[in-house]
Amino acid sequence: MKRDIEVEVNGNRYRRTVEPRMLLTDFIRHELRLTGTHVGCEHGVCGACTIHFDGEPVRACVMLAVQADGHSLRTVESLAEEGQLNRLQRAFNECHGLQCGFCTPGFLMTLQPVVDAGEQLSDDEIRDAISGNLCRCTGYQQIVDAVNSALAPSQPDGHASTS
């Protein structure tokens, strides 16, 4: 028997009738047409499907859409600011923290709270923060460099300091 759910996604409210076994990733991608959330392993291991659920990073592939009823979600589409890449997205671009891009939305959603906290982290602490996300292209160093860049003090032009 289908269920009615109401969920806030990226600041917009949606009401839908869904199958009780519909995965949250399928709801986001197919019902809402927000395709930035990727489906990788479907077991919560790779991190490609990471979204924010009531402000916390979670794996959407191991949750059901009905579990999101009454909750607030953010997807990678919400990160841009006034149509421009945000600080973390710019750092990924500038530091070559992405190659094929499949894992990138999951990394961004995992790391955004880290950047928002603004605390300087060691490379080992950054690697620990991304330990639940898999990438087959970058070797991770460029991702660590991107986080360091995003955490660097801002210059008047909005870009991170290079000194």
Backbone torsions as a table, in degrees:
resi	resn	phi	psi	omega
1	MET	NA	127.7	-178.8
2	LYS	-67.8	155.7	-179.6
3	ARG	-125.6	143.9	173.7
4	ASP	-85.4	134.1	175.1
5	ILE	-131.2	154.3	173.2
6	GLU	-130.6	128.6	-175.7
7	VAL	-142.1	146.5	173.7
8	GLU	-98.6	124.7	179.3
9	VAL	-128.2	120.2	179.7
10	ASN	53.7	36.2	176.7
11	GLY	88.3	-4.4	179.3
12	ASN	-108.8	141.4	178.8
13	ARG	-92.5	137.2	179.0
14	TYR	-130.8	139.0	171.9
15	ARG	-117.8	128.8	179.0
16	ARG	-143.7	157.4	172.3
17	THR	-107.1	122.0	-173.0
18	VAL	-129.3	158.3	171.4
19	GLU	-68.6	141.1	-178.9
20	PRO	-59.6	-25.5	-177.6
21	ARG	-98.2	8.2	179.3
22	MET	-67.6	128.4	177.0
23	LEU	-70.1	150.3	179.3
24	LEU	-62.2	-35.8	176.9
25	THR	-60.6	-42.8	179.6
26	ASP	-65.9	-38.9	177.0
27	PHE	-60.4	-49.1	-177.7
28	ILE	-63.4	-47.3	-175.4
29	ARG	-75.9	-44.9	-170.9
30	HIS	-95.6	-37.7	179.2
31	GLU	-81.5	-41.4	-176.6
32	LEU	-98.8	-10.3	179.1
33	ARG	61.8	32.5	175.0
34	LEU	-100.5	93.5	-169.7
35	THR	-91.6	7.1	175.8
36	GLY	-69.9	-27.1	176.2
37	THR	-77.3	114.3	-174.7
38	HIS	-95.1	153.9	177.0
39	VAL	-109.5	116.9	-179.7
40	GLY	-110.3	-86.9	-172.6
41	CYS	-85.9	-22.7	-175.5
42	GLU	60.4	24.0	177.5
43	HIS	-131.5	5.6	179.5
44	GLY	78.5	14.8	-174.8
45	VAL	-95.5	-39.1	-170.3
46	CYS	-85.4	-25.2	177.9
47	GLY	85.0	-0.8	-177.8
48	ALA	-63.4	-23.1	-175.7
49	CYS	-98.2	14.0	-175.4
50	THR	-63.7	130.6	175.1
51	ILE	-132.3	176.8	172.0
52	HIS	-103.5	126.7	179.4
53	PHE	-115.2	109.8	-174.2
54	ASP	51.1	40.4	174.8
55	GLY	88.3	-5.1	-178.1
56	GLU	-111.4	137.1	175.8
57	PRO	-64.5	130.7	177.9
58	VAL	-140.6	162.1	175.7
59	ARG	-90.0	114.1	-177.4
60	ALA	-74.6	-17.1	-178.1
61	CYS	-78.1	-11.6	179.2
62	VAL	-112.6	17.4	176.2
63	MET	-122.2	153.8	175.6
64	LEU	-96.3	150.3	178.3
65	ALA	-58.4	-36.7	-179.2
66	VAL	-64.7	-24.2	177.1
67	GLN	-70.5	-19.4	-180.0
68	ALA	-85.4	-7.1	-178.5
69	ASP	-54.2	123.4	178.3
70	GLY	83.1	4.8	-176.7
71	HIS	-109.5	170.3	179.5
72	SER	-110.1	129.5	179.5
73	LEU	-120.7	149.9	170.2
74	ARG	-128.7	135.8	175.3
75	THR	-113.2	173.5	-178.3
76	VAL	-58.2	-27.1	178.7
77	GLU	-61.9	-20.0	-177.7
78	SER	-83.9	-7.1	-172.9
79	LEU	-75.8	-33.1	-179.3
80	ALA	-60.4	145.0	-178.5
81	GLU	-114.8	113.8	-179.3
82	GLU	53.4	42.8	177.3
83	GLY	78.6	3.3	-179.0
84	GLN	-114.4	148.6	175.4
85	LEU	-57.3	141.0	176.7
86	ASN	-79.9	179.3	-174.8
87	ARG	-56.8	-45.7	-179.5
88	LEU	-67.1	-43.3	178.4
89	GLN	-61.5	-43.2	177.5
90	ARG	-61.5	-41.7	-179.6
91	ALA	-64.2	-40.7	176.3
92	PHE	-59.8	-42.4	179.6
93	ASN	-65.5	-50.9	-175.3
94	GLU	-68.1	-31.4	-177.8
95	CYS	-97.3	7.0	-179.3
96	HIS	58.1	42.8	180.0
97	GLY	-80.7	7.6	176.8
98	LEU	-143.0	147.9	174.5
99	GLN	-126.2	-79.5	179.5
100	CYS	-73.4	-26.4	175.7
101	GLY	88.6	-5.6	-176.4
102	PHE	-63.4	-43.3	-177.5
103	CYS	-83.5	-14.9	-171.0
104	THR	-56.2	-44.8	178.9
105	PRO	-57.9	-39.5	178.5
106	GLY	-65.7	-41.7	176.7
107	PHE	-62.9	-45.5	-179.3
108	LEU	-59.9	-44.5	-178.6
109	MET	-70.5	-30.2	175.2
110	THR	-70.8	-40.4	-172.1
111	LEU	-88.9	-18.8	-177.7
112	GLN	-56.7	-44.3	177.3
113	PRO	-62.8	-30.9	177.6
114	VAL	-65.3	-46.7	179.2
115	VAL	-67.7	-40.6	178.7
116	ASP	-60.8	-34.2	178.9
117	ALA	-67.6	-28.2	173.7
118	GLY	72.6	9.1	-179.9
119	GLU	-82.5	136.3	175.7
120	GLN	-68.9	134.0	-178.4
121	LEU	-122.9	150.8	172.9
122	SER	-75.2	163.8	176.9
123	ASP	-58.9	-38.0	178.9
124	ASP	-64.7	-38.4	177.8
125	GLU	-67.4	-36.6	176.2
126	ILE	-66.4	-44.2	178.3
127	ARG	-61.1	-36.6	176.4
128	ASP	-64.9	-41.1	-179.3
129	ALA	-63.0	-32.4	-178.3
130	ILE	-99.6	9.2	-175.0
131	SER	-63.6	-17.6	178.4
132	GLY	-93.6	6.6	179.8
133	ASN	-118.3	136.1	-179.3
134	LEU	-108.3	139.2	175.0
135	CYS	-135.7	135.4	179.7
136	ARG	-102.0	-3.9	-172.2
137	CYS	-108.6	-39.4	-166.0
138	THR	-91.3	-24.4	-173.0
139	GLY	78.0	4.2	172.2
140	TYR	76.9	-27.1	-175.9
141	GLN	-60.2	-40.5	179.5
142	GLN	-65.7	-30.3	177.3
143	ILE	-69.9	-43.2	176.1
144	VAL	-60.8	-44.2	178.0
145	ASP	-60.1	-40.4	179.7
146	ALA	-63.4	-41.8	179.1
147	VAL	-65.0	-44.6	177.1
148	ASN	-58.5	-41.3	178.7
149	SER	-64.8	-43.6	-179.6
150	ALA	-66.6	-28.0	179.6
151	LEU	-86.7	-11.1	179.9
152	ALA	-67.5	150.0	178.5
153	PRO	-55.6	142.1	-177.7
154	SER	-79.3	146.9	173.1
155	GLN	-94.6	166.9	-179.9
156	PRO	-55.5	-27.9	-179.3
157	ASP	-80.6	-0.3	178.2
158	GLY	90.6	-5.6	179.0
159	HIS	-92.3	156.7	-179.1
160	ALA	-71.3	150.7	176.3
161	SER	-68.4	142.7	178.0
162	THR	-102.3	-1.8	-179.3
163	SER	-91.6	NA	NA
